[in-house]
Amino acid sequence: MSETAHRLLVIGASGRVGRLLSAHWARAGAPVCLQTRGDPVRAALASLRWAPLEDGPAALARVMPGTDRPAAMLVLAGVTPWSPGGGDVALNALLATACLEAAEAAGIGRVLLASSASVYGGGRVVPWREEEATGPPASAYGAAKREMEAVGAAWRARGLSVCALRIGNVAGADALFTNAQREGLHFIDRFASGGGPVRSYIGPVSLARVIEALAQASELPAALNVAAPAPVAMADLARAAGGDWRWRPAPADAVEHFTLDCTALTARVHFAPAESTAAEMVAQWRACRGVP
């Protein structure tokens, strides 16, 4: 993303994932513009003030410089069960609608919607493929993200380039990292196999690179799984991060394997082998912390 014509407008950069991504982009001097509801999120990056639900779609076009129109919009804005005050996850579809309407009004031709692996069913040994998001999701949050994807699909049918990014765990933004920072000692479930949970993760720098590539890709499908190609054991991440953790017996409802098949993604974006390792993911997380 070295050319102004490839600017990316990021909606919702103040969340856990957004802060990590914007820290990387600020350090790299990337041509990224961050939407904000108040003060700039990163002083080193361009920003504009716009509230999707309150200000409406036409307002985005008014506050956007006409000669510097982004080629793509990344929608990270959303509500999770762990949002402050406990969020209403049904707002995710409304936020997506507001952002898609605004993209059309502002002449932004591509929208990347941050969805989630939670759109799939429960855990299993076989990785989930994009075409398998047909059964009931494992949670209300997954159902809300599925509804958000349906909103995007309707706009895609109207001619807007919309792709739902079914993002796995982002190193540094999930409970394994945030709970450890907040609480110190934390526990990882150990299953009868002798191992712990295995998940599809991606480092924040790798994720930033994926988003940059997809923002510029010639054509995208309706949905893409987004994670490093190989799953990682959460215990390996805990070891690499150097936190204080202990094993505990896995409860009956714990999930050992929940992973994503990223074949479609790796056909579009190259990954170095190290990007699937716990050591590299933790190194990326550390690099993105503390950037003003």
C-alpha positions in Angstrom: 0.0 0.0 0.0 2.6 2.5 -1.0 0.4 4.5 -3.4 -2.1 7.1 -2.5 -4.6 5.5 -4.8 -4.6 2.5 -2.6 -5.6 4.3 0.6 -7.7 2.2 2.9 -10.4 3.7 5.1 -10.7 1.8 8.4 -14.0 2.0 10.3 -13.7 1.0 13.9 -9.9 1.2 14.6 -10.3 1.8 18.3 -11.0 -1.9 19.2 -8.5 -4.5 20.1 -7.7 -5.6 16.6 -7.9 -2.1 15.2 -5.4 -0.8 17.7 -2.8 -3.5 16.7 -3.3 -2.9 13.0 -3.2 0.9 13.2 0.0 0.6 15.3 1.7 -1.3 12.6 0.4 1.0 9.8 1.5 4.0 11.8 5.0 2.6 12.2 5.1 1.7 8.5 3.8 5.1 7.4 1.1 3.3 5.4 -1.5 5.4 3.5 -4.3 4.4 5.7 -7.1 6.7 7.0 -8.8 5.9 10.3 -12.4 6.8 11.0 -12.9 8.2 14.5 -15.8 9.5 16.6 -13.5 12.0 18.4 -9.8 12.3 18.9 -7.5 10.7 16.3 -6.6 7.1 17.1 -3.1 7.3 15.8 -1.4 10.7 15.4 0.8 9.3 12.6 -2.1 8.4 10.4 -4.8 10.4 8.7 -8.2 10.4 10.3 -11.7 11.7 9.7 -14.6 12.1 12.1 -17.7 10.1 11.2 -20.2 8.0 13.3 -21.8 5.4 11.0 -25.2 5.1 12.9 -25.5 8.7 14.1 -24.2 10.7 11.1 -25.5 8.6 8.3 -24.1 7.7 4.9 -24.1 11.1 3.2 -22.0 12.6 6.0 -19.0 10.3 5.1 -18.8 11.7 1.6 -18.9 15.3 3.0 -16.0 14.8 5.4 -13.8 12.8 2.9 -11.4 14.7 0.8 -12.6 14.4 -2.8 -9.1 14.0 -4.3 -8.0 11.3 -1.9 -10.9 8.8 -2.0 -10.0 5.4 -0.6 -10.1 2.4 -2.9 -11.4 0.2 -0.1 -13.2 0.4 3.2 -12.4 -2.0 6.1 -15.2 -2.4 8.6 -13.9 -3.5 12.0 -16.6 -1.7 13.8 -18.9 -4.1 15.6 -20.3 -5.3 18.9 -19.1 -8.4 20.7 -20.4 -10.1 23.9 -17.4 -8.7 25.7 -17.9 -5.1 24.6 -18.0 -2.6 27.4 -21.3 -2.8 29.2 -22.2 -6.0 27.3 -23.0 -5.2 23.7 -26.1 -5.9 21.7 -24.7 -8.1 18.9 -27.7 -7.4 16.7 -26.2 -4.0 16.0 -23.6 -5.7 13.8 -26.0 -5.9 10.9 -27.1 -2.3 11.4 -23.4 -1.1 11.5 -22.7 -3.1 8.3 -25.7 -1.5 6.5 -24.6 2.0 7.5 -21.1 1.4 6.3 -22.1 -0.1 3.0 -24.6 2.7 2.3 -21.8 5.2 3.1 -19.3 3.4 0.9 -21.7 3.6 -2.0 -22.4 7.3 -1.3 -18.7 8.1 -1.1 -17.8 6.2 -4.2 -15.7 3.5 -2.4 -15.9 0.4 -4.6 -14.8 -2.3 -2.2 -15.8 -3.1 1.4 -14.1 -5.7 3.6 -16.4 -6.7 6.4 -14.7 -8.1 9.5 -16.7 -11.2 10.2 -15.6 -14.1 12.5 -14.9 -17.8 12.6 -17.9 -17.9 15.0 -20.2 -18.1 11.9 -19.4 -21.8 11.8 -20.7 -24.6 14.1 -18.8 -26.0 17.0 -15.3 -27.4 17.2 -14.1 -30.3 15.2 -10.8 -31.8 14.1 -11.4 -31.0 10.4 -10.8 -27.3 9.5 -13.9 -25.3 8.5 -14.2 -24.3 4.8 -16.1 -21.2 3.6 -18.9 -23.1 1.9 -19.7 -24.8 5.2 -21.3 -21.8 7.0 -24.7 -23.2 6.5 -25.7 -24.9 9.8 -26.5 -23.1 13.1 -23.6 -21.1 14.5 -22.2 -22.0 17.9 -23.3 -18.8 19.5 -25.5 -15.7 19.3 -22.5 -13.7 18.3 -21.9 -16.1 15.4 -25.5 -15.8 14.4 -25.2 -12.0 14.4 -22.1 -12.1 12.3 -23.9 -14.4 9.9 -26.7 -11.8 9.6 -24.1 -9.2 9.0 -22.7 -11.3 6.2 -26.2 -11.6 4.7 -26.4 -7.8 4.6 -23.0 -7.7 2.7 -24.2 -10.4 0.3 -27.2 -8.3 -0.6 -25.0 -5.3 -1.5 -22.7 -7.6 -3.4 -25.6 -8.7 -5.5 -26.2 -5.0 -6.3 -22.7 -4.7 -7.7 -20.5 -3.5 -4.8 -17.4 -5.6 -4.2 -18.1 -6.9 -0.7 -16.1 -9.7 1.0 -16.7 -11.0 4.5 -13.4 -11.8 6.3 -14.0 -14.7 8.6 -11.0 -13.9 10.9 -9.7 -16.4 13.3 -7.9 -15.5 16.5 -5.6 -12.4 16.2 -2.5 -12.7 18.4 -2.6 -10.0 21.0 -6.3 -9.3 20.7 -7.9 -12.5 22.1 -8.5 -13.7 25.7 -5.2 -15.7 25.8 -3.2 -12.4 25.6 -5.6 -9.9 27.2 -6.5 -12.0 30.2 -2.8 -12.7 30.9 -2.0 -9.0 30.8 -4.9 -8.1 33.1 -4.9 -11.0 35.5 -1.3 -12.4 35.5 -1.6 -16.1 36.1 -4.0 -17.8 33.6 -5.0 -21.4 32.8 -5.1 -23.4 29.6 -7.3 -26.5 29.3 -5.7 -29.8 28.9 -7.6 -32.5 27.1 -7.5 -36.3 27.3 -5.0 -36.2 24.4 -2.5 -34.6 26.6 -2.6 -31.3 24.7 -4.5 -28.1 24.9 -6.7 -26.1 22.5 -5.6 -25.8 18.9 -6.8 -22.7 17.0 -6.3 -20.7 13.8 -4.4 -17.6 14.7 -2.8 -14.8 12.7 -0.3 -12.2 13.8 -1.3 -8.5 13.5 1.4 -7.7 11.0 0.4 -10.6 8.9 -3.3 -9.6 9.1 -2.4 -6.0 8.0 -0.6 -7.4 5.0 -3.5 -9.6 4.1 -5.9 -6.7 4.3 -3.7 -4.6 2.1 -3.5 -7.4 -0.5 -7.3 -8.0 -0.4 -8.0 -4.3 -0.7 -6.1 -4.3 -4.0 -7.0 -7.7 -5.4 -8.7 -7.8 -8.7 -11.6 -10.0 -7.6 -12.7 -11.5 -4.3 -15.3 -14.1 -3.2 -18.2 -13.4 -0.9 -16.3 -14.7 2.1 -12.7 -15.7 3.0 -11.3 -17.5 6.0 -8.5 -15.3 7.4 -5.7 -16.9 9.5 -2.2 -18.2 9.1 -2.2 -21.4 7.0 -1.3 -23.7 9.8 -3.1 -23.8 13.2 -1.2 -23.3 16.4 -1.5 -24.7 19.9 -2.5 -22.1 22.5 0.1 -23.5 24.9 2.8 -22.7 22.3 1.6 -19.2 22.2 1.6 -18.9 25.9 5.1 -20.2 26.1 6.3 -17.9 23.4 4.7 -14.9 25.2 6.5 -15.9 28.4 3.4 -15.4 30.5 2.6 -17.1 33.8 0.2 -20.0 33.0 -0.8 -23.4 34.2 -2.6 -26.4 32.8 -6.1 -27.3 34.1 -8.3 -30.3 33.3 -10.6 -29.3 30.3 -14.2 -29.0 31.3 -16.7 -31.2 29.5 -17.9 -28.4 27.2 -14.3 -27.2 26.2 -13.4 -27.3 22.5 -10.0 -28.8 21.6 -9.9 -28.1 17.8 -11.5 -25.1 16.1 -9.6 -24.3 12.9 -10.1 -22.7 9.5 -9.2 -24.0 6.1 -7.3 -21.1 4.5 -6.7 -22.6 1.0 -8.7 -19.8 -0.7 -6.8 -17.1 1.1 -3.3 -18.6 0.4 -4.3 -18.7 -3.3 -4.4 -14.9 -3.1 -1.9 -14.0 -0.4 1.5 -15.6 0.1 2.6 -16.5 3.6 6.1 -17.3 4.8 6.3 -20.5 6.9 7.3 -18.5 10.0 4.0 -16.7 10.0 2.2 -19.8 11.2 4.6 -20.1 14.2 3.8 -19.0 17.8 7.2 -17.3 18.0 6.5 -15.0 15.0 2.9 -14.2 16.0 4.1 -13.2 19.5 6.9 -11.1 18.0 4.4 -9.3 15.8 2.2 -8.6 18.8 5.1 -7.2 20.7 6.1 -5.0 17.8 2.6 -3.5 17.7 2.4 -2.7 21.4 3.2 0.8 22.7 3.2 2.6 19.4 1.8 6.1 20.0 
